[in-house]
Amino acid sequence: MKKVHLVIDVARCHGCTACVLSCGDEHLGKDHAPIALPKSDQSQRWIDILHLERGQYPLQDMCNLPRPCMHCEAAPCMAAGPEGAVHRRSDGIVIIDPLKAAGHRELMEACPYGAIHWNEELRVPQKCTLCAHLLDQGWSQPRCTQACPTGALEFAFLEESDMLLRVVAEELEVFHPEFGTRPRIWYRNLHRFTKCHIAGSVARDYGLECAVGAEVSITHLASGNTWSARTNNYGNFKVDGLDPESGTYRVEVRLRGLSRSCDVDLRDSLNLGVLHL
């Protein structure tokens, strides 16, 4: 049968918080029992946005990663509380029963993603429900995806086999696969948050001219894997998707008979500055 999925494009998220605000509008002070009791505090973001700045000026970039409840197939919260406190619907949405889960703070602590919040006023754990109450009323999507102005959030109601085809075709990934929870939230361009880059600028004639179209190759010395790029109209280049703390790389730059190389130890995203040919 068809089940819910959320596809999030990290490259499209501008951090505008429209998803956060729409979630608050739908749940703050509003009772949607038995799916969820009112959220009492706007600071508790049932969908949060994680921010990461990579690299150094002037070639750094900013990444925003929306993080709701992952609605995991192997959800640790389901095993943490009493029977029935957390259950999975037939459409895959994981729901915290506000009556059976009352007083069980351990549910919040069981989530490795930090997506469960404690409502001190009601003494109940709470989280994103993917607006299940609206879906049950015939809505085609939750409030967060409806509000996203850039299309970074996409709600998908698909057969599992069809979703797996999308995962392969679009190179989708899950956040923290090492948790082993099998999330229903999929990410596109996740490398912008989990990987790092090597960037730099290339100049010639003693820095008086940008080296446009220079060939840049970056080789991981331990594995021999190589990535390539060309400098843009400003002489800048960036090679992304590299593993942090991954060792030494050789950077080689060539342009019309001129060349330059250097070795760098990659710990985190790195701006090499200006390389002079």
Summary of the structure (lengths in Angstrom):
residues: 277
radius of gyration: 22.9
end to end distance: 60.1
largest distance: 73.3
contacts: 860
relative contact order: 0.17
helix: 18%
strand: 38%
